[in-house]
Amino acid sequence: MDATTLVSPKKHTKSQSAYAFDNTTTSIAASQMRNALNDLSDTVDNPDLQRKFENEMDSFFSLFRRYLADKASGNTLDWERIRSPSSDEVVDYNSIKSAENTSNLSKLAVLKLNGGLGTSMGCVGPKSVIEVRDGQSFLDLAVRQIEYLNRTYDADVPLLLMNSFNTDNDTAKVIKKYSGHRIRVRTFNQSRFPRIFKDSLLPVPQNYNDSLDSWYPPGHGDLFESLVQSGELDALISQGKEVLFVSNGDNLGATVELKILNHMIDTGAEYIMELTDKTRADVKGGTLISYDGQVRLLEIAQVPKEHVEEFKSIKKFKNFNTNNLWINLKAIKRLVEQNGIQVEIIPNQKSVSVDGNEVNVLQLETAVGAAIRHFKGAHGVVVPRSRFLPVKTCSDLLLVKSDLFYLEHGALKLHPSRFGGAPLIKLGSHFKKVNGFQQRIPHMPKILELDHLTITGNVTLGRSVQLKGTVIIVCSDGQRIDIPNGSILENVVITGNLTILEH
């Protein structure tokens, strides 16, 4: 008997032992979680509310068990099996025939993901009610777009808002003002899941009525289950709707595109993801790949560390996911009923205050784009950059408020005299919150000929300022720079201290 034969049983015994240990640990954690969720359910007084809560906790428990299984198995993608998508899996927008058939609008419903708050920009309440252009909010513009569509084509395209427990009450008040408009606005809530302690893997809340800091909305991958549980999916299907156009509430470029709607219905695809070309600002965005003959979404969190730079490369992965999605409603119903949507789990680590102490917690989240691999005929469409215009920061806010765009029936259109794509804008920490941004830039500069803008420090722009080429303004701590009214800055770097006294 050779040495290889002698050591093989030891290796086998060790791996079996490790496997058994992982299984035991997973089983104990799952059992403890199930008991804790049952105890939580007992704290709900209202029977109708309890049924809803128990359904949510069943969904959460299923997610938790998959998280434990993935953690034990180290379930990751094999980088060597990743391939670029074929021409059938990712098609170019320009290769799709032009939109002529408007009758398909009768089969369409639009959904905006409306669970986010405006806290990162220093605002209170739903992000969708932040003013972005001409006194109108994200939500106002979305309503105007669809109302114009309905009026122009005598259509009845409804607008659905998927709220979170953070945004539901405020949104309900806001949408009352649309009651006289030619549009049906409906809302439903995504799930409310318990945060879990990172160390013990047990729920943070002990009672259904515990503070909202103990709970979290589980990402937009919860869309499918929430559509079904709310009854909205069956309602849409009964109205003859077949396609749901989904987009982030803060993406001002995500308008209804007849060309893609008709393409989806003509091809029988159950799921279409809009992709667009990467720029330097998008290198971390998820992209479509072909994996074992199946189209899948690859997120940076799934990429092994040694391949992260390759993933960010514009040469290898040219496009990224805009989260503008077209999904067949009956396919959603079929897959949810079959429990057929199992998407990658994103463990999101947070630090929250519990009983006055800062503790590390986990949120188990999922992304709606990852579900693409479960739908028949699913593919990507590479769309113009104009369909991706998100407002995540005040740098983005400057862009969409500027003369680079004009408003047409609720949609932002790039000024015809602009020579290329949008400029790269980087505003420093003084401009992080909307209040600070408005104080320092009370009047939007003209940026039609701007390539790149960087502003850091205590800087204020006057009226009728024009920025061209590359403009960099850096103000040191303790100093101040006021750019005078009517200034034209072209290919300049400004540093130091400059204060203009009005007289």
N, C-alpha and C positions, 0 to 999 in steps of 0.2 A: 504494500500500500504506500503511495507516494505522499509527499508533504501536503499537496493540494487536497487530497482526499481526507487527510487527517484534520485539516482546519475547517473544512466545509461545514461539518455539523455544528461547530461552535458559532460560526457566523449565522447559521440558520436559527439556532437556539436564541441568540442574542436579538436578532431582528424580530422573531416571534414574541420574545419577552417585551421588547419595546412596543410592539404593536398592541399587545395585551394591556400594557400599562396605559397607553394612549386611549384605548377603548374604555378602560375602567374610569379614567379621569374624565373623559367626555361624558360617559353615562352618569357619573355622579353630578357633574355640573348641570347636565340637562335635567336631571331629577330635582335638584335643588331649585333650579329656575322655574320648573313647572309648579312646584309647591308654592313658591313665592308669588307667581302670577295668579294662582288660585286664591291665595290670601288677599291679593290686591282686588280681585273680582268681588270678594265678599264685602268690600268696603263701599260698593256702589249700591245706593238705596233704590233708585228708580229701576223697575224691571225692564222697561224698554231700553233704557240707557245701558243696563247691565248686559243685555244681549249683544248690543253693538260693541261694547267694551270687550266682551269675551271673544267676539269674532276678531277684533283687532289683536288681542293677546294671543290668539291661536296663530295668526299671521306672523306676529313677532316671534313666537316660539319656534315656528318653522324656520324663520330667518336665523335665529340663534343656534339652532341645531346644525344648520348648514355651515354657519360660521365655525362652530366647534369641529365639525368634520373636516373643513378646509384647513383649519389650523393644524389638526393632527396629521393630515396627509401631505401638507405643504403643497397644495394644489396650485401649480403655476403653469403658465404656457411654456412650451419648449421653443426657444428662440429659433432653433434650426428648422422648425416646421412652418415658420411664418413666411408667407409669400405675398407678393404684391397682388392686388385684386385683378381679375381678368376684365376685359372690355365689357363683359356682360354684368359683372358685379359692380362696376363703377362706370357710369356713362357720362358723357359731357352734355351739359345743358344745351349747347348749340346744335347738338345732333338730334335733339328732340323736335318733332314737327311743331309748327307754330299753333297757337291756341285759336281754334275757330269755334269749337263746340262749347257754348255757354250753358247748355242744358244740364251739364254735370254739376253745376252749382247747387241743384236741388238735392244732390247726394252728399253735400259737404256740411260739416260742422267745424268750428274753429275753437281751439282750447288754448288758453294762456296759463302758464304755470305761475301762480300768484301767491306762493307761500312765503316769499322772502320779505324781510323787513329792510328799511332804509338805514339801519344803524351804522353800517360801514361808511356811509356818507353823512353821518351826523343827523339823520332825520328820524322822526318818530312815526310809527305806523307802517302800513304796507308800502313797499318800494314803488308799487305801481301808481301811487297817487302823488309822487314827486313831480313837480312842474319841470318839464323838459324843453318845451318850445311854445312861444307865443301864449303863455299862460295856461297851456294844456299839459296834462299828465300823460304818462304811458297809457293809462286806461282810456282816457279821453281820445287819444289818437287811434287806439285799436277800435273803439266804438265808431269813430268817424269813418275809418276805412271800410268796415263791414256795412255800415249804414249806406255808404255811397254805392257799394257793390250791390246791395239789395235793391236800392232805388234804381240804379242804372239798368240792371238786368231782370228786374221784377222777380227777385229771388227771395228766399227766406233762410239765409245762413245764420244760425244761432251762434252766440259767443258764450262759451263756458269758461269759468274761472275755477281752477283747482286751488283752493285756499288751504292754509294751515291753521291750526288753532291760534297762531299768532296774528293772523290777518283777517280772520272770518268776520268778526264783529264790525271792524272798521270798514271793510269792503261792503258789507250789507248796507251800511249807511250811505256810502258813496254811490252805489249803483241805483239808488232811488231816483237820482236826477236823470237817468236814461229812460224812465218809464214812458215818456212821450215820443221816443225815437223809434224809427223803423228798424228795430233790432230786438231780439229776445236775448237778454243777458241772464244766464243761470249760474249758480255757484254750487259747489259741493266741497266737502273737506277731505283732505287726505288723512291718513291714520295719525294717531298720537301714540308713539311708542315710548317705553321707559328707558331713560339712560341707565347704563349699568356701570357699577364700580369696576375699574380696570383690574384690580387685584382679586376681588372675590367673585367677579362675574355674576353678581346679584343685582336686582333692580335698585335704583336710587330711591324712587318713591315708595312709601310704605302705605299710602292711602290714595285713593282716586283723586281726592281733592288737594293733594300736596301741590306745592308751588309749581308754576309752569317751568321753572328751571330744572325740574326733575324729569321733564319729558322733552321729546324732540319730534319734529316731522321727518320721516325716514328717507328723504331724497325723492326725486321725481320718478324713480323706478316703481314707486308705490301707486303710480297713476292707474295701472290696469286693475288692480284689486279694488281701489277706491271707486273707480268708475262703475264697477259691477255692484259693490256693496251699497253705493248711494242710490242705485236704481237709474242713474243717468244713462248708462249704456243701453239698457232695454228701452228706455224712453226714446233715445235717438234712433235706434233700429226700427221701432214702431212708427217713427215719423218718416221712414224711408231713407234715412241717412246711411251712407256706406263708408265714408272716408272722414277721418278726424285729422285736421292739420294742427299739430302741436308745436308750440314754440315758447321760449322763455319770455316772461312778461316784459323784460327790459331790453329785448332785441327789437329796435325800431325798424330794422330791415326786413323783418319777418311778416311780409304781407301775403295775401292770398295770390297764388300764381296759377292761373288757369292752365298754362302749358304743362306744369308738373301734375296737376290734378287729372287732366285728360290723359297724360302719359301713363299715370298709375292705373287708371281704369282700363285703358286700351291694352296694357300689358298684363293685367290681372295680378300685378304685384300686391302683396299684402302689407308691405312696409318699404318706404323710401326715406333714406336719410340724405339731407342736403349737406354736401361738403363744399368747402371753398379753399382756394390756394392759401398756403401758409405765408405769413410774413415773420419778421423777427419777433413780433409780439405774440405769436401763436404757437411757438415751438413746443409747448407743453400740452397742446390740445390733442384729444383722442383722435384716432384715425381708423379707417377701415382696412382690414387685412383679409387675406384668404388663409384659412387654417384647416387643414385636412379636408379641403374641398368645400369649406363652408365660410360664408362671409361673416366676419365678426368685428366688433369694435375693440380696439386695443388702446387702453388708457396708460398713461405714464406710470401709474402705480403698479401695473402688472409687469413692467419692464425690469429685467435684472439690472443691477447697478452698472455692470460692465458694458451694458448696451444702451444706457440712457442717452449718451451723446449721439449715438447712431439714430435713436428714435427721434431726437430733436432735429436731426439733419433734414434740410429742405430737399436734398437730392433724393434720399431714399423714400421718405414719406412726405409727399408734396401737398397733401390736403389734410384738413382736419374737420371734425364734426361741428356743425353750427348749432346743433340741437333743434333745427327745424325738421320736423318729422311728419310724414304722411302715413297714417296707419289705418288698416281696414278694420271696421268695427266688429263685424261678425267673426273675424279671425281672433280679435281680442277675447270675445265671448267664448269661443271654442277653446282657446289656450288656457284661460283662467279656469274654466270648468274642468279641464283635464289636468290642472295644476302643472301646466306645461311651460310656464315662464320661470325658469331658474337662472337668474343672472348673477354675475360676480358681486360679491359683497365688499363694500368699501368701509373698513373700520376707521372711523373718524375720532381721533383723540381730542378731548376737551378738558379744561380745568374749570370746575364750577364750585360755588360755595354751598356747602351742606352743613347746616347747624353752625354757621359761622366759621367753618374750616374749608380751606381750598383742597379739593380732592380731584384726582384724575379719573375721568369717566370715558366710556366708549359709546359712540353712536354707530349702530350698524345701518349703513345706508346702501341704496342701490340706484343705478342710473337707468333712465328709460331707454337710452340709446343702446345699452348692452343687450336689450331684448331682441335686437335685429336678427340674431341667428336662429330664432325660433319661428320666424314667419316665412311662408312660402314665397318664392320669387323676390325675396328682399334684395335691394341693391342701393347703391349710392348714386346721387346725381351731383356733379361738380357745377355749382352755380356761381354767378358773378359775386364779387365781394360785396356788392351793394345790398345783398340779402343778409349780411351779417353786420349789424350796427348796434352792438350792445353798449349799455351805459352802466359800467361797473364802478367807475371812479369819476371824480370831478374833471380829470383830464378828458374823459369821454364826453362829459357834459359840455365842456368848452367846444368840442368838435361839433356836436349836434345842434348847439345854439348859434353857431357861427354862420357867416354868409356862404360857407361852403355848400350849404343845403338850403333848399326852399321847400315849403310845405304845400302839398297838393292832395286834397281830399283825405287828410289825415296821414299821408305817407310822406316821408322825407325823400327828396330827390336831389341828386348831386347836381350842382350848378353846371350848366353846359360848357362854361368857359374853363372849367378845371381841367388841367392837362394830364392828370393821372389819378392814382388812388388817394386815399386820405393821408394827411401828414402824420408823422409820429409826434405825439405830444406827451411830455412828462412834466407834471407839476409836483412840487415838493410838499412837505408835510404841512406847510402853512395853508395849503389849498385842499387838504384832505376832506374837510367837512364843508357842506354846502354853504353854511354861513360865512366861513372864512373865504371861500371861493367868491361869493357874491360881494363881499366887502372889498376884496382886492381886484376883482375884475367886474365892476358894476356895469360896464359897457363892453359888449363883445368886440374884440379886435377883428379886422378884416384879414382873412387867412387864405384867400383864394390861391395865392402864389407861395404858400408856405410849404417847406419840405419837412422841417424838424424844429420843434420848440422845446426848450428846457427852461423852467423857471424854478429856482429854489430860494428860500429865505423870504424876508419881509419885503415883497415887491407889490406895487400897485400899478395897474395900467389905467391911463386916462381915456378920454373919449376919442373916437375916430382914429385909433391906432392901427397902423397897417404892419403886418409881419410878412416878410418874404424870405425865401431861401432857408438858411439855417440861422436860428436866433437862439442864443444862450444868454440867460440873465441869472447871475449868481450873486446873491447878497449875503455877506458874512453875518454871523451872529452879532446882535447889538447895533447893526446898521440898517439903513432903509434905502430902497430905490423906488422913486416915483417916475414912471415913464410919462412925459408930458402929453397933453392933448394934441392930437394931430400928428404924432410922431410916425415916421416911416423907418422901420428897422429892417435892414436887408443884409444877410450874411454878417452878423455882428456878434461879438461876445462882450457883454456888459458886466463889469464887476465894480465893487467899491461902494460908494455912498452917493445918492443923488436925490435931493428933496426939492420939489418945486412949490413955491409959495404962491397961492392964488392972490391976485390983487386987482 
